[in-house]
């Protein structure tokens, strides 16, 4: 990891000219002390001006200030990586920056000889450390390299933040220069100021993060209320999470066709390659399937509780790359929230979020995701209730058939499709049951209701997917048949319905049989009439068919076949 803007090589480093004295060295005693104090005060102002900015940016400005005011050859700020894996340089300034040219954090495994040894030593003793490089007798790489760059001494000032982060401010002097005199009290004050900056910056960034989380929660709730489609709102939900929080990916998984397989219905990810891998991810609720059924997602669904942060698959069950559909992307830590419609029910979906490190799942983020999952559940519950209410409003309570309101909506859509179809026709049949009143009067209303339910179920089961059988009222029904090639096919379908209706129905105390009368209106492609007109024509044909019940050759009458006698019957 090379640092800086590719600084000059050691051979190009130019030491100070003979007789040239650093600016700090020109001010002895009180003047030099006052310059140091003014420099530190200006540095404190930098910390206050950019309290919410990235730490590296603020420390870089501070390092540039120290180099410019005190004429130091090298100033560096470094931080200890997690799990003590090495030092990361976050700010570097000075003409001797090439001292760290080609530096790699992995080289610091040899800390006794590494070029950052002084910073390591200060971290170990957790106290300021002054070193005289020229006076060092050990032949170690960092000493030899420092001498090549004419670095004579350094001051290492470690400081630590409450969250555990450990940092070092490194000040180097030139062999012809002076290192500012930091008294013990001044050094301790600087450490305290640096520590307070990190703490206040952490508090400010945490406050900003909380505000963003609150904004994200509000936006998610607004989207869940605004969108009528579940899948559309789910996609917006995961996109907001990825955009407004530190998580790397978010997705919603649901059951696939009521099977044990899980399908991803909404997905957002920062990385394109990870996005493609997640789209191919194969998951199952069956724990006997390995590895598909061993995921944290399936476990959370089966146990109906929040799980994580943890790997998506247990280490022993991580899929191999031999099957790309079963090979998960290189994910970090995953948390899974089951989404329920009601208590003690099976999850309807799961919300899965992934972050590079488990520490991202702090209390604030957990609270946000829990709030969103609860809003998610409430939204699904409301939509489920709305769907049930709509079904009740459009469904006949007795027969469970579509009611008149649903029929009118369906018929308008059918006519619109029929107008675009010049080949086939649309048949609208209004029918009632002959003999129903006698059954109702003799055996009671309960028997009559059972008769209606039985006939409705028979006809409903015999229909094609694009046919509709609705209850008009009482013992009257309407049958709508789309895409009928000609009238002969219409009559074949009507005869099939007649036979189903005339089959005996077994009641509690008897077996009864009823017949039917039908009025049919056939609409050819391109017709411009509305649904109400065709329903009136079918109803008129039904009336004529019932008037001719004792002298008809078939149970149906077409609206365009009513002759003068039929119209006369209708007029009566």
N, C-alpha and C positions, 0 to 999 in steps of 0.2 A: 504494500500500500504506500505509494509515494505521496508525500505531503507537499502542500503549497502549490504554486504555479510553476512546477519544474524549475526550482532555483538553480543557480549556477553551480557547476561542479567545484570540488574543493580546490582544484588547481587555479580557478579563476577568482578565488576569494582574495580581495585586496585589503591588507591590514592598514591600519591608520598610518598616515605619513609621519615621518620624523618631526618631532616638535609640535605635532597636533595633539591637543589635549581634549578629551570629551567634554561636552558642555556641562555635565554634572560636576566634573572634576574642577572646572573653573570656579565654581562657587563653593568655597570652603566654609566650614563651620555653620553659622546660623543661616547664611544664604543658601547653602546646599540643602540644609534641613528644610528651609521654607519651600524650596523648589520641589522637594519630595512630597511635602504635605499638600502643596497646591496640585500636584499631579494626581495624588491619591484622591483628593477631593473632587477633581474633575472626573476621575474614574468612577467615583460613587454616583456622580450625576448621570453618567452613562447607564449605570445599572437601573436607576430610577426611570430614565427616559424610555427604556425598552424592556419593561418588566415582563411583558407577555411574549416577547420575541424568543427565537431559538437561542439557547444558551451559547452555542458556538458563535453566533453572530455578535452577541454582546461581548464575549470574551475576546473575540478577534479585535474589536474596536479598542478594548482595554489594553490588549497587547500592543497594538499600533501606537497607542498613546504613550505607553511606557517606553517604547523604543524611540519615539520621536522626541520626548521631553528629556529623557535621561541618557540618550545616546548609547543604548545597550545593543550589543551585537545579536542577541537572541533572547526572545521571550516566548514561552510556550505554556499552554494550558492543556492538560491531559486528564482523562478520566479512566477509572478502572472498569473494564468490561465485566458483564455478568459472569458469575462463577469463576471469577479471578482468572479469566482467560488471557488477559493482557491489557496493555494501556492503549487507549485510543486518543490520538492528538486531535483536539477540537479547535485549537487556535495556535497560529504560528506566525511570528513576525521577526524581522531583523535581517541584517546583511549576511549573517552566518546561518541562514535557514538551510543552506546546502548541507550543513552538518547532519541533517535528517533526511537527505536525499536518498531514495531507495529504501527507507525504513519500512519494515514489515512487522506487524504485530506478532506474527508467529516466531520471529527471531527472539522475541523477549522471553522465550522459555529459558534461555540462558541469561537469567537476570543479572547474575554477578558480573558478566562481561558485556552485557548489552549496552547500547548507547543511551538507554533511558535508566541506567542503574541508579543515578542520583535520585530520580523521582521515585523509583521503587524503594530505595532506602528510607526516604522521608515517609512514604506510606506505611512501611513496616513499623517505624517507631512512632508514627502519628504525631510528629513534632517537626518544627522547622529544622532544616539541615543546611549547614554551610560547608562547602567543600573547596579546598585549594587544589585545583587540578594540577598545577605545576609541581606542587609539593608531594603529589601522590607518587609513591615508589613502585606500586604494583604495575606490571606490564600487562594491562588488560586492554581489550579492544576499545572500550569507550574512552580511556585515557589517551591512548595513542591518537584516536580520531579527533578528540578535543584539541590536542596539541597541534594537529595539522591545520586546524581552523583558528589557531591562536587564541583559544579560549582558556582563560587562566583560572577562573573560579565561578561558583554558582551558588545561588540561594534557592532552596526548594521549600515551598510553603504548602503543606497539605491542608485540606479542609474537607469537611464532610457535611452532607445534608441529612435531615431527619429521616428521609426515606431510605437511607443507607448508601446512597451514591457517594463515591470517594473521588476526590479531585486533587490535582497538584498544579500550583503556579510555579513555573521554573524561570528564574532570572539568571542569565549568564553575563559575565563581564569579559572584556578583552584584556589581553595581557598588558596593554598600555593604558588601560582605563581603570576606573574605580567603580566598585559596586556600591550602590546607595546604602547608607548605613540605616538598617532597619533595627531599631531598638526592640527589646523583647515586648514592650507594651505596644509599640506601633505594629509589630508583626502580629501580635495577638488581635489587635483591633482590625487589621486587614483580614485575618482569617474569619473573624466574626462577621465582618461586612460581607465577605464572599458567601459565607454560609447563609446569612440572612437574605442575600439576593436570591439564592437558589430556593430558599423556603418561600419567600414572597412570590417569586416567579411560579413556583409550584402551586401556591394557593390561587394566584391569578389565573393560571392556566386551568386549574381544576374548576374554578368558578366559570370560566369561559366554556369549559367542556360541559358543565352541568347545564348552562344556558342552551348550548347546542343540543344536548340530550332532550331538554324540555321542548325545544323547538321541533326536534325530530318526532317526539311523541305526539305533539299537537298535529303535525303534518300527517302522521300515520292515521290518527283518529279521523281527521278531515277526509282523507282518502277513503277510509273504510266506510264512512257515511256517504260520501259522494258517489262512489262507484257502485253500480248495480250488479256487475259481474264479479264473482268471487275471484276468478283467476286474474282479472285486470287489477283489482285492489291488492292481491298478493304480490304481483310483480312490482307495483309501485312501492309497497311496503319494503321489500328486500332492497330495492334501489335506494330508498331513503336511508336505510341502515348502513349500507356500504358507503354512501356519500357523506353521512353525518357522524359516523363513529369510526373508531380505529379498527373495526373488524375487516377481515380480508374478503370474506364471502358470506352470503346469506341465501338460504333457499328454503322452499316449502315443499314437503313431500306428502303425497296422499296415496291411498290404496289404488291399485290399478285394476279396474273392472271387478271390484269386490274380491280380488284374489289376494294371496299373501305377498305379492310383489308390490314394491313401492315405486312410484313414478315422481320425478321432479316436475312440478307444475309452474314454479316461479324460481328464477335464479339470477343473482347478481354477483359479480366477482371483479376484483381489481385486475387480475391477470388473465389474459386471453387464453393461454394454454391451460391454466387451471379451469377456466370456464368450460372448455371443450371436454376436459377429463371428467368434470362433474356431470356434464350432460350425458356421458356414457356410463355413469356409475350404475351398477346393478345391486339393488338392495332388496332384502326379503324380510318378512316377519317370522319366517319359519326358522327357529334356532338350530334345527338339524342340518340346515344348508350351510356349508362352509366354503367361502367366508361370507357369502351374501347375508346370511341370517345372524352373523355375529357382530354386526355393527352396533355402535352406540345408539343409532337412530332406532333400529329394531328393538333394542333393549328398552329404551325409553317408552316406545309405543306399547310394548307388552306389559311393562310395569306401571305404565300410566303416571309417570312422575318425571320431574326435571332431572337431567343427568349432565355431568361435566363440571368443569372442563376436563377433557380427556381426549386421547387419540380417537379418531373415527373407528378404527379397528383395533382390537387388542394386539399387542406386538406379535403374539404367537399365531394370530389369524390374519395377518396382513396379506392381502392377495399378491400373488406374483405377477410379473409382467407378461407371462405367457398368454394370458387372456386379457386383451386390452379393455374389454367391457367390464371385467372384474377388478381391474387394476386401478386403485384410487389415486388421485393426485397427491403430491407431497403436502399434506395439510398440516397445520399446526394443532392448536387445541380447539376442541369442538364442544359446544353446549347445545342441548336439545330440549326444546319446550314442547310437550304434547298440547294440542289444541282440542278442547272439548266443547260440545254444544250444551251439554247439561252434566250435572254431577252424576257419578257412577255410570257414565256411558263410555263407550269406546272412543278413543281419539278420532276426530274427523281428519286431522292433519298434524304435522309436526313442523315447527320452526327450528331450523338448524343454522347456527352462526359459528363462524370459524375465525380465529385470530392467530397471528404468528406466534404469540407467546401467551401463556396462561395468565400472566400478570395483567394483561389488558382487561381481563374480566374482573375489574374491581367492583366495589359495592355500587358505585354510581351506574356503571354499565349494566350490571345485573338487574338493578332496580328498573332501568329503562326497558330492558328486554322483557322482564316480567310484566311490566305495565303494558307493553305492546302485545304480548301474548294474551293477556286478559282482554284487551280491546279486541284482539283478533277473535277470541272465543265469543265475546259479546256480539260482534258483528255477524258471525256465523249463526248465532242463536236468533238474532233478530231477523236475518234473512230466511231462516228456517220457519220461524213463526209467520213471516210475511208470505212465504210460499204456501203454507198450510191455509192461511186465511184466504189467499187468492184461489186456492183449489176449492175451498168450501164455497166461495162466492160463485165459482164456475162449475160446481159439481152438484148433481142431484143427490140429496142426502139418503134417499131410500135405495135407489138402484145403483148408485155410484157411477152413473153415466154423466156425460156432459149435460149441462142444463141449457135452457133457451138462450141465456146470455152468451155462453161459450159457443153455442151453435151459430149465432149471428156473426160473431167474430170470425169463426172458422169459415163460414160460407162466403163472407166477403173476400177472404184470402183465396179461397178455392175459385171463385169467379174471376179474380184477377189473374190467377194462373191459367184458367181456362180461356181467357181472352187472348193470351199469347200462344195458345195451342190451337191451330187451325184444323188438326186432324181428328183428335178425340173429342168426346163430349162429356158433360157433367150431368149426372142424374140426381134429382132431388125427389125423394119419396117420403110422403107423409102417410103414416098408417096408424090405425087403432085396432083394438082387439075386439072381435065379435064374440059376445057371450061373457065378457068380463063382468058386467053389472050383475048378471045372474049368479056368478060364483061369489061375488062380493056380498050380495044380499043373503045368499043361502048359508055360506060358511063363515062369514064375518070379515071384518077389515083385515085382520091378521092374515087370513088365508089369501085375501086379495093382494096384500103386500108381498107375500111369499111368491105368488104367481108372477107378479111384475118383476121381482128380483130374478127369478129363474129364467124367464124369457129374455130379460136384458142380458144376463150372463151368456146364454146360448148364442144370441146374435153377436154380441161383442167378441166372442172367441172366434167367430167364423169370418170376421172382416179382414180385409187387407190393411196394410199399414197406412195407406192414404185414404181409407174410408172412415166415416164418422157415423156413429149411432148415438143419438141424443134423445133425452126425454123432453117432450114438448109440454106435457101437463096431463094429469089423470092417467088414462090408458093410451094416450097418443104419443107417438114417437116420430122422429125424422131420421131418415137414412140418406147420407150424402155419399155418392160414389164418383170418384174422379177417374179420368183417363179410361173411359169406356169406349171401345172402338166403334160400336154401333148399337142400334136398338135391340138386336138379337141378344147381345151380351148382357144388356140391361135386364131383359126379361129372364134370362137364365139365372142371374143373380137374385132377382125378385122371387123367383120360384123357390130358390134355395132358402131364402128367408122365410117364405110361407111354410115350407115343410118343417123348419125348426120351430116356428110358432105353434104349429098344429100338433106337435108331439105332446103326449099326455104329461101332466105335471102332478106329482105325488104330493098330496097335502097330508096333514096329520090324521085326518079321519076319512079321506076319500082321494080318488084320482080323478082329475078334471081335465077337460080339453077345451080349448078355445080356437077360434079362427081369426082372420084378419081381413081388413079392407085397406086398399092402398090407392093413393093418388100420386101420379108421377109427372114431373116436369123435366124434360130433357133440354139442356142448354148446349147449343153448338158453339164451337170456337168463334170468337169475335163478337159474341153477343154483348150489348152495352147496357142491358137491364140490370137493376140492382137486386140484392138478395130478397128484399121485401116483396118485390113483384113476383119472383119465382116461387116464393113460399105461398103467396096467395093463389097462384095458379095451381100448385100442388094441392093446397087445401080445397080448392074448388073441385078438382078432379076426385079427391077423396070423398067429398060430399056426393058427387054423382055416383061413385062406385058403391057407396052405402045405400043410396036410394034404389039402386038396381040389384041389390044383393040376391033377391030371389029369382032374377032372370038374367044373370050375367054368366059368361063362359069362363071368366078368369077373375081373380080377386083384385086386379089393378086396372086403373083407367089412366091413360095418358091425357095430359091437358090439351094437346093439340088434336085429340080424337073425339072431343065432345061435339056431337052434331047438334042440330037444332033441338032435337028432343032432349039431349043432355042439358043444353043451356036452359031449356024450358024447365027441366027438373031443378036446375040450380036456382031459377027465378022463383020457384015455389018456396 
